[in-house]
Amino acid sequence: MITHLNGKLAEKNPTNIVVECNGVGYFVNISLNTFSGLGSNEAVRIYTKLIVREDAHLLYGFATLEERTMFEHLISVSGIGPNTAMIMLSSLVPEEIAHAIQVEDVRTIQSIKGIGAKTAQRVIIDLKDKMLKMNFSTENIVVQNNTNRFDALTALVSLGFDKKSAEKAIDKVTQDDDTVEKIIKEALKIL
């Protein structure tokens, strides 16, 4: 198995890179998160997962071990192949996926292209226990366009409310343009 590559970044595209190691160029499929973390023409270390199929040997690369671990968990779910897993990792960072699975947020997982309601539920059922055991730092997640929601959740948890109860209350009251204060006030009415 090829677990990582250390070499020079020879080519860089949003979905793949070529890493040159001692004169050999390795074509590696990557997520958009990995792409955004790479510079250009530099020495890189890419963590990899080799997928062997009947018709091809495909190398998938990741900027972090956490991203590779999440990829391995995702492809273990029935109905999710390597390409779908890469789309998921391009849409959300591993911590966001782990958080969505832990809080059973079907809507977030289903918002990813190619993931339907049944597949999203299967991901949650199959991976929830594994995500609870993982060391993903889900406490510090800030999802784009949800900064106010996150700030409200942080405030409620610091006030002593249970995190899961606070999240459920915030989910019920949050709208796209709500301020932090409004979200907290509405959530407190429910809690």
C-alpha positions as CSV (number, residue, x, y, z in Angstrom):
1,M,0.0,0.0,0.0
2,I,1.1,3.6,-0.6
3,T,0.3,5.5,2.6
4,H,1.9,8.8,1.7
5,L,4.0,10.6,-0.9
6,N,6.8,13.1,-0.2
7,G,7.9,14.9,-3.3
8,K,7.6,17.9,-5.6
9,L,4.2,19.2,-6.7
10,A,4.6,18.9,-10.5
11,E,0.9,19.7,-11.5
12,K,-2.0,21.1,-9.5
13,N,-5.6,21.0,-10.6
14,P,-8.8,21.4,-8.4
15,T,-9.5,17.6,-8.6
16,N,-6.0,16.1,-9.0
17,I,-2.3,16.7,-8.6
18,V,0.9,15.0,-9.9
19,V,3.5,14.5,-7.2
20,E,7.0,13.8,-8.5
21,C,8.9,11.4,-6.2
22,N,12.5,10.5,-7.4
23,G,11.6,11.0,-11.0
24,V,8.3,9.2,-10.9
25,G,5.1,11.2,-11.2
26,Y,2.1,9.9,-9.2
27,F,-1.4,11.0,-10.4
28,V,-3.4,11.7,-7.2
29,N,-7.1,12.5,-7.0
30,I,-7.7,15.2,-4.3
31,S,-10.6,17.1,-2.7
32,L,-11.1,20.8,-3.0
33,N,-10.1,21.2,0.7
34,T,-6.7,19.6,-0.1
35,F,-6.4,21.7,-3.2
36,S,-6.9,24.9,-1.3
37,G,-4.3,23.9,1.3
38,L,-1.6,23.3,-1.3
39,G,0.8,25.9,-2.7
40,S,2.4,25.6,-6.1
41,N,5.6,23.9,-7.1
42,E,6.6,23.1,-3.6
43,A,7.7,20.1,-1.6
44,V,4.5,18.3,-0.4
45,R,3.5,15.5,1.8
46,I,0.2,13.9,0.7
47,Y,-1.4,11.1,2.7
48,T,-2.9,8.6,0.3
49,K,-5.3,5.8,-0.1
50,L,-4.9,3.3,-2.9
51,I,-8.2,1.9,-4.3
52,V,-7.7,-1.1,-6.5
53,R,-10.5,-1.9,-9.0
54,E,-10.8,-4.4,-11.8
55,D,-10.0,-1.8,-14.4
56,A,-7.8,0.7,-12.5
57,H,-5.6,1.4,-9.5
58,L,-6.6,4.9,-8.2
59,L,-4.7,6.9,-5.7
60,Y,-6.6,9.4,-3.6
61,G,-4.7,12.1,-1.7
62,F,-5.3,14.1,1.4
63,A,-3.6,17.1,3.1
64,T,-4.3,15.7,6.6
65,L,-4.6,12.3,8.3
66,E,-8.1,13.3,9.6
67,E,-9.3,13.8,6.0
68,R,-7.9,10.4,4.9
69,T,-9.5,8.7,8.0
70,M,-12.9,10.4,7.1
71,F,-12.5,9.2,3.5
72,E,-11.9,5.6,4.7
73,H,-15.0,5.8,7.0
74,L,-17.2,7.2,4.2
75,I,-16.3,4.6,1.6
76,S,-17.1,1.9,4.2
77,V,-20.8,3.0,3.9
78,S,-22.9,1.0,1.4
79,G,-23.7,3.3,-1.5
80,I,-20.8,5.6,-1.1
81,G,-17.9,5.1,-3.4
82,P,-14.6,6.9,-3.6
83,N,-15.9,9.6,-6.0
84,T,-18.9,10.4,-3.8
85,A,-16.6,10.5,-0.7
86,M,-14.4,13.0,-2.5
87,I,-17.4,15.1,-3.3
88,M,-18.4,15.1,0.3
89,L,-14.9,16.0,1.4
90,S,-14.9,18.8,-1.2
91,S,-18.1,20.2,0.1
92,L,-17.4,20.0,3.9
93,V,-14.2,19.6,5.9
94,P,-13.9,16.4,7.9
95,E,-14.8,18.1,11.2
96,E,-18.1,19.4,9.7
97,I,-19.0,15.9,8.4
98,A,-18.2,14.4,11.8
99,H,-20.3,17.0,13.5
100,A,-23.2,16.5,11.2
101,I,-23.1,12.8,11.8
102,Q,-22.8,13.2,15.6
103,V,-25.8,15.5,15.8
104,E,-27.7,13.4,13.2
105,D,-28.0,16.4,10.9
106,V,-29.5,14.7,7.8
107,R,-30.1,18.0,6.1
108,T,-26.4,19.0,6.0
109,I,-25.3,15.6,4.7
110,Q,-28.1,15.6,2.2
111,S,-27.1,19.1,0.9
112,I,-24.0,17.5,-0.7
113,K,-24.4,16.8,-4.4
114,G,-25.3,13.1,-5.0
115,I,-26.4,12.3,-1.5
116,G,-30.1,11.6,-1.1
117,A,-32.1,11.2,2.1
118,K,-31.7,7.4,2.4
119,T,-27.9,7.6,1.8
120,A,-27.6,10.5,4.4
121,Q,-29.5,8.4,7.0
122,R,-27.3,5.4,6.2
123,V,-24.2,7.5,6.7
124,I,-25.4,8.6,10.1
125,I,-26.5,5.1,11.2
126,D,-23.3,3.5,10.0
127,L,-20.8,6.1,11.2
128,K,-22.3,7.7,14.3
129,D,-20.5,5.4,16.8
130,K,-17.2,5.8,14.9
131,M,-17.5,9.6,14.9
132,L,-18.1,9.7,18.6
133,K,-14.8,7.8,19.1
134,M,-12.8,10.0,16.7
135,N,-10.7,12.9,17.7
136,F,-12.2,15.4,15.3
137,S,-12.3,18.8,16.9
138,T,-16.0,19.4,16.4
139,E,-16.3,21.9,19.2
140,N,-14.7,24.6,17.1
141,I,-16.6,24.2,13.9
142,V,-17.7,27.4,12.2
143,V,-19.8,26.5,9.1
144,Q,-20.0,29.2,6.4
145,N,-23.1,31.4,6.8
146,N,-23.7,29.9,10.2
147,T,-21.3,32.0,12.3
148,N,-24.2,33.6,14.2
149,R,-25.7,30.2,14.9
150,F,-22.3,28.9,16.2
151,D,-21.9,32.0,18.4
152,A,-25.3,31.5,19.9
153,L,-24.6,27.8,20.5
154,T,-21.3,28.7,22.3
155,A,-23.1,31.3,24.4
156,L,-25.8,28.8,25.4
157,V,-23.3,26.1,26.3
158,S,-21.3,28.6,28.4
159,L,-24.5,29.4,30.2
160,G,-24.7,25.8,31.3
161,F,-27.2,24.3,28.8
162,D,-26.6,20.9,27.3
163,K,-25.0,21.1,23.9
164,K,-27.5,18.8,22.1
165,S,-30.5,20.5,23.6
166,A,-29.1,23.9,22.7
167,E,-28.5,22.7,19.1
168,K,-32.0,21.4,18.7
169,A,-33.5,24.6,20.1
170,I,-31.3,26.7,17.7
171,D,-32.3,24.5,14.8
172,K,-35.9,25.2,15.5
173,V,-35.6,29.0,15.7
174,T,-32.7,29.9,13.4
175,Q,-33.3,31.7,10.1
176,D,-30.7,32.9,7.6
177,D,-30.6,36.5,8.6
178,D,-31.0,36.2,12.4
179,T,-28.6,38.0,14.8
180,V,-26.9,36.2,17.6
181,E,-29.0,38.0,20.2
182,K,-32.2,37.0,18.5
183,I,-31.2,33.3,18.1
184,I,-30.3,33.2,21.8
185,K,-33.5,34.9,23.0
186,E,-35.7,32.5,20.8
187,A,-33.7,29.4,21.9
188,L,-34.0,30.4,25.6
189,K,-37.8,30.4,25.2
190,I,-37.6,26.7,24.1
191,L,-35.0,25.7,26.7
